Amino acid sequence: MSELRFTVEHEWLRQDADGMVTVGITAYAQEALGDVVFVQLPDLQNYAEGAEVAVLESVKAASNIAMPLDGEVLEVNAELEASPELVNEDPLGQGWFFRFRPTDASAIAALLDQAAYERLLNANADA
């Protein structure tokens, strides 16, 4: 999983061979949410970093997914509309949300790597 990058909002990003970036939420995030019952996926368009692009509803709460970097969403995981439980069952695999082409592909390197994300989780656990 070392190829993944992470945000402080508990999203994971994987840069794919075609230059696109796949986005989902981490196991930590899906465990905190509980059973996901609904996913609203983003429209296929350009978004600025930080823009709300998707919504998750779980048995515990609703949560927003923010655009991790500037870019254009080109594909969504339509399976989540019929099977939102995929987010809980396989958050780092079949539970992905969308794929986008970043405006600046090098910006992904500034996100958290696996070790930095684990330090963030440990700091949260200690707080």
Secondary structure, DSSP 4 states (H G I P E B T S, - for coil): -TTEEE-TTSEEEEE-TTS-EEEEE-HHHHHHH-SEEEEEPPPSSEE-TT-EEEEEEESS-EEEEE-SSSEEEEEE-THHHH-TTHHHH-TTTTT--EEEEESSGGGGGGSB-HHHHHHHHHHHHH-
